[in-house]
Amino acid sequence: MKIVLLGANGQLGWELQRSLAPLGELHALDRRSADLAQPEQLVNTVRALRPDVLVNAAAHTAVDKAESEAALAHTVNAQAPAALAQLAAELGAWLVHYSTDYVFDGSGTRAWQEGDATGPLNVYGRSKLAGEQAIAASGCKHLVFRTSWVYAARGGNFAKTMLRLAQERERLTVIDDQHGAPTGADLIADVSAHALRAAITRPELAGLYHLVAAGETSWHGYAEHAIAQARALRPELGWKVQDIAPVPTSAFPTPAQRPHNSRLDTRKLQQAFGLTLPPWQRGVDRLLAEILA
């Protein structure tokens, strides 16, 4: 089986290189060799490889920047996935793609289910929803995973920022009215490989799934947990922070509106593939142990 991975050097793509490798002959492409901003060239590059599976881990993920780069965000997040889906249909290949809770309007407190009505609040969310819809309309065999609050040890992330600030400042202010589940790129990659292997032998498993760690918290709760764990792991690092104050989203105005409710219901995924998703704290603790080692 030949697998082509796009976005190979991103946070998720890096982990997918590891998790997909045992499944077949893996061709990992970065933006230099496969740029989603150039859909026609992208399709030609992928067609030449004739994959059995196409995994798209690339996207325009700069949520605020997308507000001023709407055309580029739409090209990368909607037009390119549409072109890849058409190619997958032509080749009879599987397409694995990643989307986001930002396709919803962030209202309420109930975890979003796959069939709930969408209503993106920003350009990024609208572009990702358009990509989902194009894949579904193409008729190709696909797995689309909506996820949220993704982090990885590789590159920057919220926890790293909080730890740095906790060593520099006595008081931090962190948003407490947005709720979700911090989810490691390693978990997403491992579940993706497991689900893909199952779906190839059981095509009826194709479709849209929510994929996040279990449980929920706020950004404030996330920060408190990360800093407490880091202090326990490395007490000698000179932690200055004395107060982690909760504040509303309005305290940090941004160009793009953020959803307050990023909770995703993962029961469909767990039942379809026989999985148990671990609590978000477990992945964050593992991240901290790695970056503070």
N, C-alpha and C positions, 0 to 999 in steps of 0.2 A: 504494500500500500504506500502510495506517495502522498505526502502531506506538505502543503505550502503554507507557511506561517508569515503573515504580514504584521509589521510593527514589532519585529523581533527584539529590539533593544529597549522597548518601553518597560514599565514596571511589570505589567502582565505578560507581555511578550517574552521577557527574560525568563519568567517562571514557566511559561508554556514550552520553551525550548527544552526544559528538563522533563516536564510531564508527558509531552508528546513523543519524545525520542524513542521510547520502547514500542510504540505502536506501528512504526513504519519508517520509510525513508523520508527524513525531514529536511525540507529546504527552508531555511529561516532567512527572510528578506527584511532589510531595514528600509528606512525612507529613501535612502540614496538609490536603492535598486528597485523600489516599488513605492511610488509616491501617490497617495490617495488624492492629492490635489490635481493629479493628471490622470483622470479615469481611463482615457483611451490607451495611453501608454501602459498603464497598470494592467489593463486587461490583456494587452498583447504580451506583456512579460509573463503573466500567469498562464495564459493559453499555451505558450511555448513549453511550459513545464508539464502540462496536462495532468494536474493533480487528481487524486481520488478524493482528497479532502482539502478544503481551503479554510484556513482559520484566520479571521480578521481581528487582530488585536490592536489595530491602529485606529486613531480617531482624532478629531479636533476637540480636545478636552479643556481648553482654556475658557472656562464658562464666562467670565467677565469680558475677555477679549472678543468672544464670539458676538457680543452685542454690537461691536463696531466692525466685525468681519463676517457679517451674516452670509454673504455670498460664498466665502471660503468655507465657512462652517457647513453650509448646505452641500457644497461640492464634496467635501471630505466625509461628512456623516450621512449623507443621503444619496447623492448621485453615484459616488464610488461603490457603496454597498449594493445599490441597484444594479450597477454594471457587473459586479462580481456575482450577484445572484443569477443574472441572466447567463453569465458564462458557466456557472455551476450547473444550471439547468441544461445548457447545451452539452456539457461534458458528462452529465449524469453523476456529478460529484456532490459531496456533502459540503455545506457551508456552515461554519461555526462563527457566530458574530456576538458582539457584546453591546448591550444597551444600558439603560440607566433608569433609576426611579424618577428622574427629572421629566419623564414623559407624563407624570401625573401632576395635579395641581397642588399637592402638598397639604390638602385640607384634612380635617378630622384627626382621629387618633388610631383608627383601625389599620392594621397592616394591609397594604394593597395586594390584591389578588390579580392574576394574569388577565382576567376578563373584565376588570373594572374599567370604567370610562376614563380615557386619558384627557389631559388638559394642560399642556406644558406652560410654564410661566415665563420662559425665556427662549432666546434664539437657540441655545445649545439643546434644550429639551425638544424644541420643535424639529430641529435637524435630525436628532436621534430617532424621534418617532417616525419621521419620513423614511429613514433608513429601514426601520423595522417593517413598515407597511410595504415598502418596495420588495423586501425579501419575501414576505408572505405572498405577495401578488405574483412573484416570479414562477411559483410552482416548483422551485428547487427543493431538494431534501435539505433541511436546515435545523440547526439548534441555535436559538437566540436566547442569551442569558442576560436578564436585567440584573444589575448589581448596584451597589452604592458604597460610599465612604471607603473607597479602596486605598490600601496602603501597601508598601513593601519596604523591606530593609534597604533595597537599592534605590537611590535617589532621595529626594526630599519627601517628607510627610508630616502630618499634623503632630504626631508624637515627638518627632525629632525637634520640631519647632518649639513645642511646649517645654521640653527638657532644656533646650538652650536658654529660653527665657527664664526658666525656674532657677538657673544659675546666675542670671544677670539682674533680676528684679525681685523686689520683696512682695509686690502685688501684681497679680495677673487678672485680667477680665476676659471671660470666656462665655460665648453664647450658650444659653440654656433652654431656648425655646425651639430648637431644631432637634429632631429625634430620629435615630437610625441605628445601624449596627456596623461598627468598624469591621471591615472584611479584608483579610489578607489576600494579596495576589497569588500567594502560594496555594491557598485553599481554592480559589477560583480555578487555577490551573489544574489542580489535581481532580476536582469535580468535573471539569471539562473533559479531561482525558477519560475518566471513568464513564461519563455519559456518552461520549462519542463511541467508545468501544461497544457499549450496549446498543446504541441506536443503529450502528452499522448492521448488526445481526437482527435487530427488531425495528424496522423502519417506521412502524406505527408510533414510536416514541419521539419522532420529529416534532418540533414546535417551539413554543415560547415558554421559558421558565424563569422564575425568580431565584436568584442565587446570592445569599448573604449569610453571614454567620448568625448563630442563634442569639436571641436576647435583643435588648435595645438599651440605648443610653442617649444622653445629650452630648454636645461637644464639651460642655462643662464637666459632665460625668466622666467622659473619656480622658480629659486632661487630669482630673483628680486621680483617676486610677493609674494613669501612666506615670505621673510624678511620684505617687506613693510607692509604686513598684520600683521605680528607678532609685528612689532614696533607700529602699530596703536592699537593693542589689549593690549599689555603690554609694554608701553613706559618706565616703571620704571626698566626694566630688564638690563639696562646698555649695550646697543648695541654699540659695538666698530666700526663696519664696516663702512667705508667711501666710498669705491670703490668696485664695483663688476665688474671685468674686463672680457670681453668675450675672449675666446681663442679657437683655433682649437682642434680637437680630438688628433692631433699629439702631443699636449702638455702633454698629459697623456697616454703614451704608456702602453698597456695592452697585456697579452698573447693572448687573443681572439680579433679578429677584430670585431668592432661594426658597425652596419648599420647607415648610415647618415639619411636615410628616414624610420622612423617607423610609418608614417601616415597610418591609416587603414580606409577604407571606410565602414561605418556601415549602408548604406541604405538598404541592403538586410535584416538585422536583424530588423531594425525599421519598415519596410513595412510588414514583415512576422508576427510580433508579436504585431503590433500596439503600438510601443513604441516611446518615444521622449527622447533621451539621453541628459542629462544636460551638460553645458559647464564645462570644466575641472576645471575652477577657483572655481566653486561652491563647488565641492568636496574637493579641497585643503583648501578653507576657513573653511569648516566644520571640517576638520582634525586639522587645527591650533587652532580653538576655543576649540576643545576637549583636545589637548595636552598642551595648555597654560592655561587651566581653573584653 
